Amino acid sequence: MFKKLIIGVIGRNSIGPWIIPRKIQTLICHSVTFTNDEKISFLNTEYIQSTGIPNLEEYIKKNKKFIKKIIFVSIFQLGKKENEICKNLNKIKLYDCYFYLEDLNTKNLNLKLLKNYIREFLRMKYYPVKKFNFTKKIRGSLFR
C-alpha cells in the first residue's frame, strides 16, 4: 500500500501581481506542511514559460489514487486569465488544494466562491512598484 502524497507546485517567478523567486516558493511549500505536522512528498516544478500546470496534470493522470494534498503558492499559478484558471481548477477539484497567498483551501470552499474570488481579484488594478535598491540604502546608512 502506497503512502498518500503531498505535492508542492513551484511555478514561474511572476505569479499574478507578485514576483516570487523559486527558492521562496519552495520555502513556502515546506513551511505549509511543517505547520500542519506533515511532510511534503515532492515538489512539482512547472516550466518557466508555461501559464498553467502541464507537469502537474501529467502527474495527476498517472497517480490519481495516491494524491492527498496539493499546495500552491497562489491560485494564479493555475493561469493568467480567468477562463484558464477556472479550467485548471476544474481539473484538480477532486483533491485537497491549498493556496498559500490567498489562504484558500478547496476542501472548505466550493468552486463558485473560488471563481467569484478570481473574477474580483482580476478586476483590481495594480500599479508597478519602483525597484528599491537595498544595498545602496544599507551601505549609505552604515558608512555615515
C-alpha positions as a Python dict, from the first residue, in 0.01 Angstrom:
ca = {
    (1, 'M'): (0, 0, 0),
    (2, 'F'): (133, 340, -101),
    (3, 'K'): (153, 642, 122),
    (4, 'K'): (-66, 938, 22),
    (5, 'L'): (140, 1211, -143),
    (6, 'I'): (156, 1580, -58),
    (7, 'I'): (272, 1776, -362),
    (8, 'G'): (408, 2130, -372),
    (9, 'V'): (381, 2319, -701),
    (10, 'I'): (662, 2556, -798),
    (11, 'G'): (596, 2783, -1095),
    (12, 'R'): (739, 3078, -1278),
    (13, 'N'): (873, 3378, -1083),
    (14, 'S'): (586, 3603, -1188),
    (15, 'I'): (264, 3489, -1018),
    (16, 'G'): (-27, 3727, -1061),
    (17, 'P'): (91, 4071, -946),
    (18, 'W'): (377, 3923, -738),
    (19, 'I'): (733, 3829, -825),
    (20, 'I'): (830, 3534, -607),
    (21, 'P'): (1160, 3353, -671),
    (22, 'R'): (1151, 2975, -691),
    (23, 'K'): (1357, 2934, -373),
    (24, 'I'): (1094, 3129, -180),
    (25, 'Q'): (816, 2921, -339),
    (26, 'T'): (996, 2608, -219),
    (27, 'L'): (1024, 2753, 131),
    (28, 'I'): (651, 2837, 133),
    (29, 'C'): (551, 2483, 33),
    (30, 'H'): (770, 2330, 304),
    (31, 'S'): (650, 2572, 572),
    (32, 'V'): (283, 2496, 499),
    (33, 'T'): (338, 2125, 556),
    (34, 'F'): (559, 2189, 858),
    (35, 'T'): (286, 2389, 1036),
    (36, 'N'): (41, 2101, 983),
    (37, 'D'): (289, 1837, 1110),
    (38, 'E'): (308, 1684, 764),
    (39, 'K'): (595, 1628, 528),
    (40, 'I'): (597, 1724, 163),
    (41, 'S'): (644, 1422, -65),
    (42, 'F'): (795, 1613, -355),
    (43, 'L'): (787, 1942, -544),
    (44, 'N'): (644, 1959, -892),
    (45, 'T'): (824, 2224, -1096),
    (46, 'E'): (639, 2384, -1383),
    (47, 'Y'): (804, 2531, -1691),
    (48, 'I'): (904, 2895, -1660),
    (49, 'Q'): (714, 2995, -1974),
    (50, 'S'): (400, 2792, -1902),
    (51, 'T'): (94, 2975, -1779),
    (52, 'G'): (-82, 2670, -1641),
    (53, 'I'): (9, 2344, -1473),
    (54, 'P'): (101, 2098, -1754),
    (55, 'N'): (352, 1894, -1548),
    (56, 'L'): (108, 1857, -1259),
    (57, 'E'): (-169, 1746, -1496),
    (58, 'E'): (55, 1470, -1635),
    (59, 'Y'): (150, 1356, -1286),
    (60, 'I'): (-214, 1350, -1174),
    (61, 'K'): (-307, 1130, -1470),
    (62, 'K'): (-51, 870, -1362),
    (63, 'N'): (-108, 882, -984),
    (64, 'K'): (-472, 975, -922),
    (65, 'K'): (-522, 742, -626),
    (66, 'F'): (-215, 842, -429),
    (67, 'I'): (-253, 1220, -404),
    (68, 'K'): (-362, 1356, -67),
    (69, 'K'): (-298, 1730, -97),
    (70, 'I'): (-162, 1981, -347),
    (71, 'I'): (-1, 2303, -222),
    (72, 'F'): (19, 2610, -444),
    (73, 'V'): (186, 2940, -363),
    (74, 'S'): (-103, 3127, -527),
    (75, 'I'): (-420, 3048, -716),
    (76, 'F'): (-269, 3243, -1006),
    (77, 'Q'): (-25, 2959, -1072),
    (78, 'L'): (-319, 2796, -1249),
    (79, 'G'): (-314, 3056, -1527),
    (80, 'K'): (-316, 3421, -1622),
    (81, 'K'): (-675, 3458, -1744),
    (82, 'E'): (-997, 3380, -1564),
    (83, 'N'): (-1111, 3105, -1803),
    (84, 'E'): (-770, 2935, -1789),
    (85, 'I'): (-767, 2941, -1408),
    (86, 'C'): (-1122, 2801, -1389),
    (87, 'K'): (-1042, 2526, -1641),
    (88, 'N'): (-738, 2416, -1440),
    (89, 'L'): (-932, 2444, -1115),
    (90, 'N'): (-1192, 2202, -1252),
    (91, 'K'): (-913, 1953, -1330),
    (92, 'I'): (-786, 1950, -971),
    (93, 'K'): (-1114, 1995, -784),
    (94, 'L'): (-1112, 1634, -659),
    (95, 'Y'): (-804, 1696, -446),
    (96, 'D'): (-748, 1899, -132),
    (97, 'C'): (-569, 2208, -269),
    (98, 'Y'): (-427, 2487, -57),
    (99, 'F'): (-338, 2830, -198),
    (100, 'Y'): (-94, 2999, 41),
    (101, 'L'): (-107, 3369, -53),
    (102, 'E'): (-486, 3379, -64),
    (103, 'D'): (-523, 3142, 233),
    (104, 'L'): (-783, 2939, 42),
    (105, 'N'): (-850, 2569, 77),
    (106, 'T'): (-1069, 2387, -175),
    (107, 'K'): (-1183, 2150, 98),
    (108, 'N'): (-1365, 2433, 276),
    (109, 'L'): (-1487, 2633, -27),
    (110, 'N'): (-1698, 2549, -325),
    (111, 'L'): (-1590, 2621, -681),
    (112, 'K'): (-1842, 2900, -730),
    (113, 'L'): (-1692, 3103, -444),
    (114, 'L'): (-1341, 3049, -580),
    (115, 'K'): (-1448, 3164, -928),
    (116, 'N'): (-1605, 3479, -780),
    (117, 'Y'): (-1284, 3546, -587),
    (118, 'I'): (-1077, 3509, -904),
    (119, 'R'): (-1308, 3737, -1101),
    (120, 'E'): (-1292, 4013, -837),
    (121, 'F'): (-916, 3984, -797),
    (122, 'L'): (-855, 4013, -1172),
    (123, 'R'): (-1068, 4331, -1184),
    (124, 'M'): (-839, 4507, -937),
    (125, 'K'): (-569, 4733, -1077),
    (126, 'Y'): (-210, 4707, -968),
    (127, 'Y'): (42, 4981, -1002),
    (128, 'P'): (408, 4897, -1060),
    (129, 'V'): (632, 4941, -762),
    (130, 'K'): (967, 5112, -813),
    (131, 'K'): (1260, 4885, -753),
    (132, 'F'): (1421, 4957, -420),
    (133, 'N'): (1798, 4936, -414),
    (134, 'F'): (1860, 4777, -74),
    (135, 'T'): (2238, 4758, -99),
    (136, 'K'): (2271, 5129, -176),
    (137, 'K'): (2046, 5225, 117),
    (138, 'I'): (2220, 4989, 360),
    (139, 'R'): (2571, 5099, 260),
    (140, 'G'): (2469, 5463, 290),
    (141, 'S'): (2341, 5411, 644),
    (142, 'L'): (2641, 5201, 755),
    (143, 'F'): (2916, 5434, 644),
    (144, 'R'): (2784, 5771, 760),
}
